[in-house]
């Protein structure tokens, strides 16, 4: 199958906002596509590259996008996948340069439309209003199977393209092929957010309260000496966490098991470092044993999904009992409080924050493990900071947000130089009516337009929540807001009333003090 054939479907999907029409379009595409082409097409459409970590940065991607078009044979999906796998496999001295050369070679054969899609695929931001949930609906429609069957297959580690191939080619074997088992990562159960501690406590009777740490969520499979570590996105991280692997391999438990936990990097003073530094530690290859020891990773368990047999259908209360057995064998559990009064819960939250963590999780003790699903069985309780920021530009939306300016470039005031410095982007938080209002307002304020981006006079102020302030070379402020979300439009404020870079620095420095400061060996 040619890449352009997939892009024709993409254009049709972008042209409609109707979910039903999108599902019908994808189902028709599925019926006419077979084998490896079907698997790759749906993985690409969902913006997924299963088993591939490219390690291509923004600067390298920009260089590759600017190479001359050399033409040649039309680009096949299988060829694109081969190129990407070869890029991912490059290692050793000069790897970055060789990866870039290979990416340039691929881009030189792609049209401008193909290049844009490949760039989105590489950075994981494919947008045409057709996510994995919608594709699962289309697989059910195309195959004539129940949606619940497709969802279950998807939960147990099947990438979306492989699920489609099985349901279209060997539908009676799906349960045999997609089931919880060793070394097939299970999609993680997800949590909703609670406005505050009181809301979480009132939502469930006598929940288990646990520290919410800002690390890397992992799922670890062990059978004898064989240990594999997977990320929440089902990527294999085994080689990046040698101390975690050795810890798990060494516990005296005979039965095979699957556990979940949080891996966090700690500073020399024993306090957790920000997420950004945990990711840097995990992301770098070839670190010496001394370097690994200087920035150690710690594992804190919070669930067990398999111990000799699947436990997903067991209530959390029972899974905690099994988890206790593994903790006695030498693994450390997440700090936990069960049966707490309101006063005890408030003190537990205070303790978590004082120790440098994000907040708490409240978990229903009677809930099963619902793989791949976000729901109210688990609730996040995170006291958050907010900043009043100014909209500097906005991108035209895709899919349901097509026709609206809906991805907002956020700026913070540099009072000394009387200008605004960018600290990130977000398309989250607004209602449809607010998207419409923002679009009309920003078009009125437009000063320039470059492709899909409209630049505006800095007048609209928005209150923004975020998870963390991170250092970033990509913005002129030198910082980026992690998980930024618009809480409300501040029509009562003018741009000179926005928060300043000094306030951002205060938050960043407080965050570092709370999380143990910076490590120089990153």
C-alpha positions in Angstrom: 0.0 0.0 0.0 1.2 3.5 -0.9 1.5 6.1 1.9 -0.6 8.5 -0.2 -3.5 6.0 -0.1 -3.5 6.3 3.7 -3.3 10.1 3.4 -6.4 10.1 1.2 -8.3 8.5 4.1 -6.7 11.0 6.4 -8.0 13.9 4.3 -11.5 12.4 4.3 -11.4 12.1 8.1 -10.3 15.7 8.5 -13.2 16.8 6.2 -15.9 15.5 8.6 -16.7 16.2 12.2 -19.2 13.4 12.5 -18.0 10.5 14.6 -20.3 8.0 12.8 -19.0 9.1 9.4 -15.4 8.7 10.6 -16.1 5.2 11.9 -17.7 4.3 8.6 -14.8 5.6 6.5 -12.2 3.7 8.6 -14.4 0.5 8.5 -14.6 0.7 4.7 -10.8 1.2 4.5 -10.2 -1.8 6.8 -12.4 -4.1 4.6 -10.3 -3.2 1.6 -6.9 -3.6 3.2 -5.1 -6.8 4.1 -2.2 -8.3 6.1 0.8 -6.2 7.0 -0.6 -3.2 5.1 -3.6 -3.2 7.4 -1.5 -3.5 10.5 0.8 -0.7 9.5 -1.9 1.6 8.2 -3.9 1.6 11.4 -0.8 1.9 13.6 0.2 4.9 11.5 -3.3 6.4 11.5 -3.4 6.1 15.3 0.1 7.8 15.5 1.8 4.7 16.9 5.1 3.1 16.1 5.0 -0.1 18.2 8.4 -1.3 19.3 10.2 1.7 17.8 12.0 4.5 19.7 13.6 6.8 17.1 15.6 9.2 19.3 15.3 12.0 16.7 15.2 15.5 18.2 13.3 18.6 16.9 16.4 20.1 15.3 17.2 16.9 13.4 13.6 16.6 12.2 13.6 20.2 10.9 16.8 19.5 8.9 15.3 16.3 7.4 12.1 18.1 6.4 14.1 20.7 4.4 16.0 18.3 2.1 15.2 18.6 -1.6 12.6 16.3 -3.1 14.4 13.7 -5.2 11.4 11.8 -6.4 11.6 8.1 -7.2 9.2 5.3 -6.4 6.0 6.1 -4.5 6.6 5.6 -0.8 5.1 2.2 0.4 4.0 1.8 4.0 6.3 -1.2 4.4 9.3 0.9 3.2 8.5 3.7 5.6 8.4 1.2 8.4 11.7 -0.4 7.3 13.3 3.1 7.3 12.0 3.9 10.7 13.2 0.6 12.2 16.6 1.1 10.7 16.8 4.6 12.2 15.8 3.3 15.6 18.5 0.5 15.4 21.4 2.9 14.8 23.7 3.1 17.8 27.3 3.7 18.7 29.7 6.5 17.8 28.1 9.1 15.4 24.7 7.5 15.8 22.9 10.9 15.8 24.4 11.9 12.4 23.7 8.5 10.9 20.1 8.5 12.1 19.7 11.9 10.5 21.2 10.8 7.2 18.7 7.9 7.1 15.8 10.2 7.9 16.9 12.6 5.2 16.9 9.8 2.7 13.4 8.9 3.6 12.1 12.5 3.4 13.8 13.1 0.1 11.4 10.5 -1.5 8.3 12.0 0.2 5.9 14.7 -1.1 5.3 17.7 1.2 2.0 16.2 2.4 3.8 12.9 3.2 6.5 14.8 5.0 4.1 16.6 7.2 2.4 13.3 8.1 5.8 11.6 8.8 6.8 14.4 11.0 3.6 14.1 13.0 4.1 10.4 13.2 7.7 10.7 14.4 6.9 13.2 17.2 3.7 11.3 18.2 1.3 14.0 17.3 -0.8 12.6 14.4 -4.1 14.5 14.4 -7.1 14.0 12.1 -9.8 13.4 14.7 -9.4 9.6 14.7 -7.9 8.2 17.8 -7.6 4.6 19.0 -11.1 4.6 20.5 -12.7 5.5 17.2 -10.5 3.0 15.3 -11.6 0.3 17.7 -15.2 1.1 16.8 -14.4 0.8 13.2 -12.7 -2.6 13.6 -15.9 -3.9 15.4 -18.0 -2.5 12.5 -15.8 -3.9 9.8 -15.4 -7.4 11.4 -19.0 -7.7 12.7 -17.7 -8.5 16.2 -18.8 -6.9 19.5 -17.1 -3.7 20.5 -16.4 -5.2 23.9 -14.4 -8.0 22.3 -12.2 -5.5 20.3 -11.7 -3.4 23.4 -10.6 -6.5 25.5 -8.1 -7.6 22.8 -6.7 -4.1 22.7 -6.3 -3.9 26.5 -4.0 -6.9 26.6 -1.1 -5.5 24.7 -2.3 -5.8 21.1 -1.3 -2.8 19.1 -4.3 -1.4 17.2 -3.1 -2.6 13.8 -2.5 -6.1 15.0 -5.9 -6.2 16.6 -7.5 -5.2 13.3 -5.6 -7.8 11.4 -6.6 -10.6 13.7 -10.3 -9.6 13.8 -10.4 -9.5 10.0 -8.4 -12.6 9.3 -8.8 -15.0 12.2 -11.6 -13.6 14.4 -12.3 -16.8 16.2 -8.7 -16.8 17.6 -8.7 -13.4 19.1 -9.1 -14.5 22.7 -6.3 -17.1 22.3 -4.0 -14.4 20.9 -4.9 -11.5 23.2 -5.0 -12.4 26.9 -3.1 -11.4 30.0 0.2 -13.3 30.2 3.9 -12.9 30.7 5.9 -10.6 28.5 2.9 -9.2 26.7 2.4 -5.7 28.4 -1.1 -4.9 29.6 -2.5 -1.4 29.0 -2.5 0.4 32.3 -5.6 1.3 34.3 -6.0 5.1 34.4 -7.3 7.5 37.0 -9.7 10.5 36.9 -8.8 13.7 38.7 -10.6 14.8 41.9 -11.0 18.5 42.5 -9.8 18.1 46.1 -9.3 15.6 48.9 -12.8 16.0 50.3 -14.3 15.1 46.8 -12.2 12.0 46.6 -13.1 10.8 50.1 -16.8 11.3 49.5 -16.7 9.5 46.1 -15.7 6.1 47.6 -16.1 4.4 50.9 -12.9 3.9 52.9 -10.5 4.1 49.9 -6.8 3.2 49.9 -4.8 6.4 49.9 -1.3 6.2 48.4 1.4 8.7 47.6 1.3 10.0 44.0 4.9 10.2 42.9 6.1 12.1 39.8 8.1 9.3 38.3 7.9 6.8 35.4 5.1 4.3 35.7 6.3 0.8 34.9 4.9 -2.6 34.5 7.4 -5.4 35.3 7.2 -9.0 34.1 9.3 -11.7 35.7 9.5 -15.4 35.0 12.6 -17.0 36.7 15.7 -15.0 35.6 13.9 -13.3 32.8 12.7 -9.7 33.7 11.2 -7.1 31.3 10.3 -3.6 32.2 7.6 -1.7 30.1 6.5 1.9 30.2 2.9 3.0 30.4 2.9 3.3 26.6 4.1 -0.4 26.5 7.7 0.5 25.4 10.4 -1.9 26.6 12.6 0.0 29.1 14.5 -3.0 30.4 18.0 -1.9 29.3 17.4 1.6 30.7 16.8 0.4 34.3 19.5 -2.1 35.2 19.2 -1.6 39.0 15.4 -2.1 38.9 15.9 -5.3 36.8 18.5 -6.7 39.3 16.3 -5.8 42.3 13.3 -7.7 40.8 15.3 -10.6 39.6 16.8 -11.1 43.0 13.7 -11.5 45.1 13.0 -15.1 46.3 9.6 -15.7 44.6 9.2 -18.8 42.4 5.9 -18.0 40.7 6.0 -15.8 37.6 4.4 -12.3 38.2 3.5 -9.0 36.7 3.7 -5.9 39.0 3.1 -2.2 38.6 4.9 0.6 40.2 6.6 4.0 40.0 10.3 4.5 39.3 11.7 7.8 40.6 15.2 9.3 40.5 16.4 10.7 43.8 19.0 13.3 44.6 22.0 12.8 47.0 19.9 14.2 49.9 17.3 11.5 49.4 14.5 13.6 47.9 12.7 12.9 44.6 13.9 14.8 41.6 11.5 16.3 39.1 10.1 14.1 36.4 12.3 15.7 33.7 15.5 14.4 35.4 14.1 10.9 35.9 13.4 10.9 32.1 16.9 12.1 31.3 18.5 9.4 33.5 16.4 6.7 31.8 16.9 8.2 28.3 20.6 8.2 28.2 22.6 5.2 27.0 26.0 3.9 27.9 26.2 5.4 31.4 29.0 4.2 33.6 28.2 2.3 36.9 29.4 5.3 38.8 27.0 7.6 37.0 24.1 5.3 37.6 24.9 5.2 41.3 25.1 9.0 41.5 21.5 9.3 40.3 19.8 6.1 41.6 16.3 4.9 40.6 13.9 3.6 43.2 10.9 1.4 42.6 7.7 1.7 44.6 5.0 -0.9 43.9 1.3 -0.2 43.9 -0.3 -3.1 42.1 0.1 -6.8 41.1 -1.7 -8.1 38.0 -0.4 -11.6 37.9 1.1 -14.1 40.3 1.0 -17.6 38.9 -2.4 -16.6 37.4 -4.1 -13.4 36.3 -5.4 -11.2 39.1 -7.1 -8.4 37.1 -10.6 -9.5 38.1 -9.7 -9.6 41.8 -10.7 -6.5 43.9 -7.9 -4.1 44.8 -8.2 -5.3 48.4 -7.2 -8.8 47.4 -4.4 -7.5 45.0 -3.0 -5.5 48.0 -2.8 -8.7 50.0 -0.8 -10.4 47.2 1.3 -7.3 46.9 2.1 -7.6 50.6 3.6 -11.0 49.9 6.0 -9.5 47.3 6.9 -6.6 49.6 7.9 -9.1 52.3 10.1 -10.8 49.7 12.1 -7.6 49.3 10.2 -5.1 47.1 9.2 -1.7 48.5 5.5 -0.7 48.4 4.1 2.7 47.8 3.4 4.5 51.1 -0.3 3.7 51.8 -3.1 4.5 54.3 -6.3 2.5 54.6 -9.3 3.3 56.7 -8.2 6.9 57.5 -10.3 9.6 59.0 -10.5 13.0 57.2 -7.9 14.4 59.6 -5.6 11.5 59.0 -6.0 11.8 55.2 -5.2 15.5 55.3 -2.1 14.8 57.3 -1.1 12.1 54.8 -1.5 14.5 51.9 0.6 17.1 53.8 3.3 14.6 54.4 3.3 13.5 50.7 3.8 17.2 49.6 6.4 17.9 52.2 8.4 14.9 51.0 8.4 16.3 47.4 5.6 14.2 45.8 2.7 15.3 43.7 -0.2 14.4 46.0 -2.3 11.3 46.6 -4.1 8.6 44.8 -7.5 7.4 46.2 -8.3 3.8 45.1 -11.5 1.9 45.5 -10.7 -1.3 47.5 -13.5 -3.2 45.7 -12.5 -2.3 42.2 -11.0 -4.8 39.6 -8.1 -3.8 37.4 -9.8 -2.3 34.3 -7.0 -2.4 31.8 -6.7 0.5 29.3 -9.6 2.4 30.9 -9.8 5.8 32.7 -12.5 5.8 35.4 -13.5 6.8 38.9 -12.2 3.7 40.6 -8.9 5.6 40.9 -8.8 9.3 41.6 -5.8 11.7 41.5 -5.5 14.4 44.2 -3.0 17.0 43.2 -2.8 20.5 44.6 -1.9 22.6 41.6 -0.3 26.0 40.8 -1.9 28.3 38.4 -0.4 31.2 36.3 -2.2 34.0 34.4 -0.6 33.9 30.9 -1.1 35.7 27.6 -2.1 34.1 24.3 0.6 35.0 21.7 -0.6 32.8 18.8 -2.9 29.9 18.1 -2.9 27.0 15.6 -6.0 25.9 13.6 -7.5 22.8 15.0 -8.1 19.4 13.5 -11.0 16.9 13.7 -13.7 18.1 16.1 -11.9 21.4 16.5 -11.6 22.0 12.8 -12.4 25.6 12.0 -11.4 26.9 15.4 -8.1 28.4 16.7 -7.6 25.9 19.5 -3.9 25.2 20.2 -2.8 28.3 22.2 0.8 29.6 22.4 1.2 30.8 26.0 3.4 33.7 27.1 4.6 35.0 30.4 5.5 38.7 31.1 9.1 39.8 31.2 8.4 43.1 33.0 12.0 44.3 32.8 12.1 44.1 28.9 8.4 44.7 28.5 7.8 41.6 26.3 6.2 38.2 26.6 8.2 35.0 26.6 6.7 31.7 25.5 6.3 28.9 28.1 4.3 26.3 26.1 1.2 25.4 24.2 -2.2 23.8 25.1 -5.5 23.0 23.5 -7.0 21.6 26.7 -9.6 23.0 29.1 -12.1 25.1 27.0 -15.7 24.4 26.1 -16.9 24.6 22.5 -18.5 28.0 23.2 -15.2 29.2 24.6 -13.3 27.9 21.5 -15.7 29.9 19.3 -15.2 33.0 21.4 -11.4 32.6 21.4 -11.4 32.1 17.6 -13.4 35.3 16.9 -11.3 37.3 19.4 -8.0 36.1 18.2 -8.8 36.7 14.5 -9.7 40.2 15.5 -6.3 40.5 17.1 -4.4 38.9 14.3 -1.2 40.5 13.2 0.3 37.7 11.0 -0.4 34.2 9.8 2.1 31.5 8.9 0.6 28.3 7.6 -1.6 26.8 10.3 -0.5 29.4 13.0 -2.1 32.8 13.6 -0.1 35.3 15.5 -2.0 37.9 17.6 -1.6 41.0 19.6 -0.9 39.9 23.2 -4.2 40.9 24.9 -6.1 37.7 25.9 -5.2 36.4 29.4 -6.0 32.8 30.5 -5.5 31.2 33.8 -3.5 28.0 33.3 -2.9 25.0 35.6 0.1 22.8 35.1 1.9 19.8 36.6 5.5 21.1 36.7 7.9 23.7 35.4 10.7 22.2 33.4 13.8 23.7 31.8 13.4 23.8 28.0 15.6 25.1 25.2 12.6 25.2 22.8 11.1 28.4 24.2 12.6 31.8 24.7 11.7 31.8 28.4 14.0 28.8 28.9 11.1 27.0 30.6 8.1 24.9 29.7 4.9 24.0 31.6 4.2 20.3 31.8 0.6 19.3 31.2 -0.7 22.9 30.8 -4.4 23.3 30.8 -6.6 26.4 30.6 -8.7 26.7 33.7 -10.6 29.9 32.6 -10.4 32.9 30.3 -9.6 36.0 32.4 -11.7 38.6 30.7 -11.2 40.7 33.8 -7.4 41.1 33.3 -5.3 42.9 30.8 -1.9 41.6 29.5 0.2 43.8 31.9 -1.6 42.0 34.8 -0.3 38.6 33.6 2.2 36.7 35.8 5.9 37.5 35.4 8.9 35.5 34.6 10.0 36.2 38.2 6.9 34.4 39.5 7.7 31.5 37.3 11.3 31.3 38.6 9.9 31.4 42.2 7.7 28.4 41.4 10.6 26.6 39.7 13.0 27.2 42.6 10.3 26.1 45.2 9.7 23.0 43.2 13.5 22.2 43.2 13.8 22.8 46.9 10.7 20.6 47.6 12.1 17.9 45.2 15.7 17.9 46.5 17.4 20.3 44.1 19.3 19.7 40.9 21.7 16.9 40.2 24.7 17.9 38.2 25.3 14.4 36.9 22.4 14.1 34.5 
